[in-house]
Amino acid sequence: MAFFNQICRSFSTSSVRNVVIKHVTIIGGGQMGAGIAQVAASTGHSVMLVDTSDDILKKSIKGIEGSLKRVAKKKFADKPEAGQEFIQKVLSNVSTSSDARASVQGADLVLEAIVENLKIKQGIFGALDKVAPAHTIFASNTSSLPITDIASSTSRLDRFGGLHFFNPVPMMKLVEVIGTSATSQETFDSLMNFSKALGKTPVSCKDTPGFIVNRLLVPYMMEAIRLHERGHGSKEDIDIAMKLGAGYPMGPFELLDYVGLDTAKFIMDGWSAMDSGNPLFAQSELLNKLVAEGKFGKKTGEGFYKYK
Ligand SMILES: NC(=O)c1ccc[n+]([C@@H]2O[C@H](COP(=O)([O-])OP(=O)(O)OC[C@H]3O[C@@H](n4cnc5c(N)ncnc54)[C@H](O)[C@@H]3O)[C@@H](O)[C@H]2O)c1
């Protein structure tokens, strides 16, 4: 049966063999979308960056320019003109649009990095599926939602996968490439090759909650909070212990503040709704309290620690 399914799949995708991804449309110009746009443009891809307004897109481009300046300062320390040339060349590879539907014409890949909300992601992919070329691969950068559920709003299940980048994208080498049970081998290979073309190291993941990294990291961070809640260690000592004892660059509370407590809670809420009996996904009163108080971590000036 598996063999039969495979044959059917390869017939259904026979016109879409190993798409070489050159033109990328990125939906969402926030932290992740702008970072992915920067890396794709720096590696010679043509990028169309899409967000809901021109004002947001101006900020995204400004952010990319600022980040490129820091790269240029290091890379061309003795040659400021070459650095300036590098920045202009990369920026010339990026166009912007607030019209998502018009932006996908000519795209080999539509990569979505918008708000972590299933209905909104399904809505945008459903609309783009009707207007994107047949060969265009769709991918989501979701951290916690099943790719299968997002893809279900489209009719290109064989050309749909996950590309999960890490923050900050220009610095972090890993990309998790997620294939669903319907993703064709050609699509999966194209996504792996694209990740390598970005200078990243891809790993292959199944469409399971948290893929690899977050599936291990989020329960670890939650257990650190529970350990502290049980009175078995101060947050400072737990952070020191994991840095000096396990060699981690950040302790779990520092990492939670960096990731965002709201994001951690959002992921945990989703997973405990999917698998409520799993003790790894148990709620934390302390995390819930901090989030209710708007203490999301570094971005709000306070989380487990204060940053003001
Ligand atoms: N922040 C992280 O550390 C991280 C890491 C990996 C993956 N992710 C995932 O990446 C995605 C984006 O996260 P982020 O941190 O960049 O969020 P963000 O809030 O910084 O950016 C989201 C952007 O999407 C835009 N947007 C919202 N709806 C839109 C629409 N319909 N059309 C076009 N643009 C729209 C928003 O205006 C915003 O600029 C989420 O799915 C998140 O789970 C985040």
The ligand as an SDF file (V2000), in Angstrom:
LIG
                    3D

 44 48  0  0  0  0  0  0  0  0999 V2000
   10.3470   34.4470   16.9900 N   0  0  0  0  0  0  0  0  0  0  0  0
   10.9500   33.2400   16.9860 C   0  0  0  0  0  0  0  0  0  0  0  0
   11.8880   32.9880   17.7540 O   0  0  0  0  0  0  0  0  0  0  0  0
   10.4920   32.1930   15.9890 C   0  0  0  0  0  0  0  0  0  0  0  0
   11.3710   31.1540   15.6620 C   0  0  0  0  0  0  0  0  0  0  0  0
   10.9620   30.2150   14.6970 C   0  0  0  0  0  0  0  0  0  0  0  0
    9.7030   30.3050   14.1300 C   0  0  0  0  0  0  0  0  0  0  0  0
    8.8660   31.3140   14.4970 N   0  0  0  0  0  0  0  0  0  0  0  0
    7.5590   31.3810   13.8330 C   0  0  0  0  0  0  0  0  0  0  0  0
    7.6410   32.3390   12.7820 O   0  0  0  0  0  0  0  0  0  0  0  0
    6.3730   32.9870   12.6160 C   0  0  0  0  0  0  0  0  0  0  0  0
    6.5650   34.4870   12.7330 C   0  0  0  0  0  0  0  0  0  0  0  0
    7.1320   34.8040   13.9700 O   0  0  0  0  0  0  0  0  0  0  0  0
    7.8360   36.2140   14.2420 P   0  0  0  0  0  0  0  0  0  0  0  0
    8.5290   36.0860   15.5510 O   0  0  0  0  0  0  0  0  0  0  0  0
    8.5900   36.6660   13.0330 O   0  0  0  0  0  0  0  0  0  0  0  0
    6.5410   37.1430   14.4190 O   0  0  0  0  0  0  0  0  0  0  0  0
    6.4460   38.7340   14.2660 P   0  0  0  0  0  0  0  0  0  0  0  0
    5.2700   39.1370   15.0790 O   0  0  0  0  0  0  0  0  0  0  0  0
    7.7710   39.3740   14.5270 O   0  0  0  0  0  0  0  0  0  0  0  0
    6.1130   38.9540   12.7160 O   0  0  0  0  0  0  0  0  0  0  0  0
    4.9250   38.5500   12.0930 C   0  0  0  0  0  0  0  0  0  0  0  0
    4.6910   39.5020   10.9360 C   0  0  0  0  0  0  0  0  0  0  0  0
    3.6290   38.9800   10.1380 O   0  0  0  0  0  0  0  0  0  0  0  0
    2.8400   40.0820    9.7140 C   0  0  0  0  0  0  0  0  0  0  0  0
    1.5200   39.5800    9.3250 N   0  0  0  0  0  0  0  0  0  0  0  0
    0.5110   39.1670   10.1400 C   0  0  0  0  0  0  0  0  0  0  0  0
   -0.5300   38.7570    9.3800 N   0  0  0  0  0  0  0  0  0  0  0  0
   -0.1600   38.9190    8.0830 C   0  0  0  0  0  0  0  0  0  0  0  0
   -0.8020   38.6730    6.8290 C   0  0  0  0  0  0  0  0  0  0  0  0
   -2.0340   38.1780    6.7760 N   0  0  0  0  0  0  0  0  0  0  0  0
   -0.1270   38.9510    5.6930 N   0  0  0  0  0  0  0  0  0  0  0  0
    1.1390   39.4440    5.7300 C   0  0  0  0  0  0  0  0  0  0  0  0
    1.8000   39.6780    6.8920 N   0  0  0  0  0  0  0  0  0  0  0  0
    1.1490   39.4210    8.0430 C   0  0  0  0  0  0  0  0  0  0  0  0
    2.8220   41.0240   10.9010 C   0  0  0  0  0  0  0  0  0  0  0  0
    2.4750   42.3430   10.5060 O   0  0  0  0  0  0  0  0  0  0  0  0
    4.2790   40.9100   11.3790 C   0  0  0  0  0  0  0  0  0  0  0  0
    5.1190   41.8730   10.7640 O   0  0  0  0  0  0  0  0  0  0  0  0
    5.4380   32.3710   13.6540 C   0  0  0  0  0  0  0  0  0  0  0  0
    4.7360   31.3170   13.0520 O   0  0  0  0  0  0  0  0  0  0  0  0
    6.4090   31.8360   14.7130 C   0  0  0  0  0  0  0  0  0  0  0  0
    5.8790   30.7510   15.4270 O   0  0  0  0  0  0  0  0  0  0  0  0
    9.2340   32.2720   15.3940 C   0  0  0  0  0  0  0  0  0  0  0  0
  1  2  1  0
  2  3  2  0
  2  4  1  0
  4  5  1  0
  4 44  2  0
  5  6  2  0
  6  7  1  0
  7  8  2  0
  8  9  1  0
  8 44  1  0
  9 10  1  0
  9 42  1  0
 10 11  1  0
 11 12  1  0
 11 40  1  0
 12 13  1  0
 13 14  1  0
 14 15  2  0
 14 16  1  0
 14 17  1  0
 17 18  1  0
 18 19  2  0
 18 20  1  0
 18 21  1  0
 21 22  1  0
 22 23  1  0
 23 24  1  0
 23 38  1  0
 24 25  1  0
 25 26  1  0
 25 36  1  0
 26 27  1  0
 26 35  1  0
 27 28  2  0
 28 29  1  0
 29 30  1  0
 29 35  2  0
 30 31  1  0
 30 32  2  0
 32 33  1  0
 33 34  2  0
 34 35  1  0
 36 37  1  0
 36 38  1  0
 38 39  1  0
 40 41  1  0
 40 42  1  0
 42 43  1  0
M  CHG  2   8   1  16  -1
M  END
$$$$
